Amino acid sequence: RRKVLIFTAFLAAIFGAALAILADQSVLLLLALSVLYGGSIMPIYSLSVAHTNDHVAATDFVEARGGLMLVFGVWQRQRVGA
């Protein structure tokens, strides 16, 4: 799962950079890159949870998932700027 997570994050970074660089191009290109970026960024949380569960003892699942939710929530709040 680590390789899949790294590959997905790499794809998201590539599509995000392409969005930033090509933002002033055509609307159709912007829409296509947005779909690709969204499709690559969405599974990252699920992959992170699965990877964490692979490496955490069964008794620590709740604490580990709570920590991931906290980090993800802080990241989303910073990203949105609320």
C-alpha positions as CSV (number, residue, x, y, z in Angstrom):
1,R,0.0,0.0,0.0
2,R,2.9,2.4,0.6
3,K,3.8,2.3,-3.1
4,V,0.2,3.0,-4.1
5,L,0.0,5.9,-1.6
6,I,3.3,7.4,-2.9
7,F,2.2,7.0,-6.5
8,T,-1.2,8.6,-5.8
9,A,0.4,11.5,-4.0
10,F,2.9,11.9,-6.9
11,L,0.0,12.0,-9.4
12,A,-1.9,14.6,-7.3
13,A,1.2,16.7,-7.1
14,I,1.7,16.5,-10.9
15,F,-1.9,17.4,-11.6
16,G,-1.8,20.2,-9.0
17,A,1.3,21.7,-10.5
18,A,-0.2,21.5,-14.0
19,L,-3.3,23.3,-12.7
20,A,-1.2,26.1,-11.2
21,I,0.9,26.4,-14.4
22,L,-1.9,26.1,-16.9
23,A,-4.6,28.1,-15.0
24,D,-4.8,30.8,-17.7
25,Q,-5.4,28.3,-20.6
26,S,-8.7,27.1,-21.9
27,V,-11.6,26.3,-19.6
28,L,-11.8,22.8,-21.0
29,L,-8.2,22.1,-20.1
30,L,-8.8,23.5,-16.6
31,L,-11.8,21.4,-16.1
32,A,-10.0,18.2,-17.3
33,L,-7.1,18.9,-15.0
34,S,-9.4,19.6,-12.1
35,V,-11.1,16.2,-12.6
36,L,-7.8,14.4,-12.7
37,Y,-6.5,16.3,-9.6
38,G,-9.7,15.5,-7.7
39,G,-9.6,11.9,-8.7
40,S,-6.1,11.5,-7.5
41,I,-6.4,13.5,-4.3
42,M,-9.6,11.8,-3.0
43,P,-8.3,8.3,-2.2
44,I,-5.3,9.6,-0.2
45,Y,-7.1,9.6,3.1
46,S,-8.5,6.1,2.6
47,L,-5.1,4.8,1.6
48,S,-3.5,6.5,4.6
49,V,-6.0,4.8,6.9
50,A,-5.4,1.4,5.3
51,H,-1.7,1.8,5.5
52,T,-1.9,2.9,9.2
53,N,-4.1,-0.1,10.0
54,D,-1.5,-2.4,8.5
55,H,1.1,-1.2,10.9
56,V,-0.8,-0.6,14.1
57,A,-1.8,-3.2,16.7
58,A,-5.5,-4.2,16.8
59,T,-5.9,-2.5,20.2
60,D,-4.7,0.9,18.8
61,F,-7.0,1.2,15.8
62,V,-9.3,3.8,17.4
63,E,-6.4,6.0,18.6
64,A,-4.6,5.8,15.2
65,R,-7.8,6.6,13.2
66,G,-8.6,9.5,15.6
67,G,-5.1,10.9,15.0
68,L,-5.5,10.7,11.3
69,M,-8.9,12.4,11.4
70,L,-7.4,15.2,13.5
71,V,-4.5,15.7,11.0
72,F,-6.8,15.5,8.0
73,G,-9.2,18.0,9.7
74,V,-6.5,20.5,10.4
75,W,-5.2,20.1,6.9
76,Q,-8.6,20.7,5.4
77,R,-9.2,23.8,7.6
78,Q,-5.8,25.3,6.5
79,R,-6.5,24.5,2.9
80,V,-9.9,26.1,2.9
81,G,-8.7,29.0,5.0
82,A,-11.6,29.0,7.5
